[in-house]
Structures are given as C-alpha cells and as structure tokens.
Amino acid sequence: MYLLIAIYAWLLANLPEIFARVNAWIFGQCIWLIRREIVLNNLQQAFPEKDKTWWKKIGKLSCQRTAEMSLFGIASAALTEKELRTRIKLNPNILEGPSRLNNTENGTVCFVPHFSLMEMMTTIRLFDSSLAQRNWVTLYRPLDLGAAENWIKKSRERFGMKLVSRREGFGRTMEAVRQGGVACVLFDQNTHQGMPLKFLHRTCAVTNLPGIITQRFNADARIFWAHRTGFWRCELNASALKSKDSTALTEESNAWLAQQLQSSDEVCADWLWAHNRWKSGEHFDY
C-alpha cells in the first residue's frame, strides 16, 4: 500500500497539472455524492437568503477543493522545494507587524480554520530562517489506515513541523507554547466537548482549547490560514487576535471566520462544508 501511495504521489507531482486537477474533480464528485445531504443542509441553514442553485454551486466546489486538499497531502512529499516555493507565498504580515509569527517574545497559538489548502501551511518553516528557528507543533487526528498515516505524517513533518496526536498530544502542545514555540490548533470543527456558540445563525459546540492555552501562558494569539490563489497555490496569512481570555478568544476567532465566509462566494466555497459542524449544537438549549 505504501508503494502504491508513493507511485500515485509521483504521478500527481510530475505529470502535467491537468492530471491532478481531473483527479480532484473526480474525487470531489465522490465526496459530493456521499456528503451531499450534510453539505446542502449546512449551507441552507447558514445562508437561508440564498437559493438552491447557489447552495449546490458552493457545495460542489467545496467538495472539489476538499479533494484538492487531500491530493496535495499525498503529492507534497514528491514536490521539490523549488516547486513549493513557486506555489506558496508568504504575506508580509507573517514576518513583520502586529500579526507576525517570528521573533516574538512569547509563545504563539495559531487558530487554524479548515480552508482547502491548509495542508500547505505545514511548509511554513521552509520560507524564512526566523520562522525555522521556532518550534512548531500542531495537533492532528491520525488516519486509520497505517500506510496512509505514515505517508501523510512524513509529508507534513518534512520541513520541521511536529505533529502530535489529539489523543495524547495536549501536553506537548502546551509545553511548546510555554517554551516560546508555536502551536497550531484547528478551531472550527465539530466537537463533543466545548462551549456553545451561535455560528452563522445556528448553535454549535466549539473548542476553546486554543483560547485556554493562550490564556494560560499569556501567549500571542493569531488566526493562521492559507488563502487559496489557484490550484495548489496559496498565500499564507496571519491576523492578530485582540482578546485575552479563552472565552473571548473563542468568540473572536469564530466571528472572524463567519465574516470571512460571508465575504465572497470564493472564500465560502473554500471552507469544508462537508463536515457536520453543528451536530453537537443540537444538545444545547438556548
């Protein structure tokens, strides 16, 4: 299985880009067929003012970009550093200004939204020595298939980003921040534990873990995301969060995301609508 993944990664990375694009479209259609009901329900509830044609357009495109993200995770290990540098750019705010991710006195907690090219964010230490000097840790959920898990984890850690399992990595994540490093945590997925919050007209359960870590260690808080500029092309961005306590940070980060999703069809379609973000919110009574 590992050999088959390696061969497929080489094909994705070395054949003309149309090969990867067609694969992303095919797998995107499969995701749409499997998750269509959840995707449409999410979009209908979040954007009741839109019509069915719009919901279907955004939903299908979101599924296609989810497939694009997954395929990059496979192909990235076979892409050269030169190729990655042509595809991934840094917004200047990553290196200077109030949102910078380098040379800060404190540890940093990055609130990461589930946009389509988030896989590209694991390469960030490649692009500047001041970023490479910091210890980067990210929480993730291991894949169930052993060969795929080994390949993806190796790809994500290629440039020094350390992955720690959500099952056992909370201590390592907090230790990294305490020592002045960077911890990346997804903040916009469904969770069975957390605080209730109204997000795009509906109550959901949101994780307050990144806010708790930020508050505990008086860390710098950033939204860190990949802004898609084309197929397997993005600009890495950061935005400083102003709140200090965990509850306010959770509310501020989710408000930022809601504003982004409402800003344009392009950004809206770039988010993962195929996961049931609001599932656990049904248990809260407002």
Secondary structure, 3 states (H helix, E strand, C coil): CHHHHHHHHHHHHHCCHHHHHHHHHHHHHHHHHHHHHHHHHHHHHHCCCCCHHHHHHHHHHHHHHHHHHHHHHHHHHHCCHHHHHHHEEECHHHCCCCCCCCCCCCCEEEEECCECCHHHHHHHHHCCHHHHCCCEEEEECCCCCHHHHHHHHHHHCCCCCEEEECCCCHHHHHHHHHCCCEEEEECCCCCCCCEEEEECCEEEEECCHHHHHHHHCCCEEEEEEEEEEECCEEEEEEEECCCCCHHHHHHHHHHHHHHHHHHCHHHHHCECCCCCCCHHHHHCCC
